[in-house]
Amino acid sequence: MAAAPKKPFALRLSPELMEALEKWAADEFRSVNGQIEYLVSEALKKEKRLPKKGPESG
């Protein structure tokens, strides 16, 4: 089964925020993109805002 395609978008961050995010990502052996995706996913889980998964999505 192929993974669903990801939707690209632009994100503007201050240099200070980007620097902190780069360091955090490196500390956790992730790319900056992977770190952002992880943080957003965790925030959505915490707030119970992720869509319910159907039987076909596992």
Secondary structure, 3 states (H helix, E strand, C coil): CCCCCCCCCCCCCCHHHHHHHHHHHHHCCCCHHHHHHHHHHHHHHHCCCCCCCCHHHC
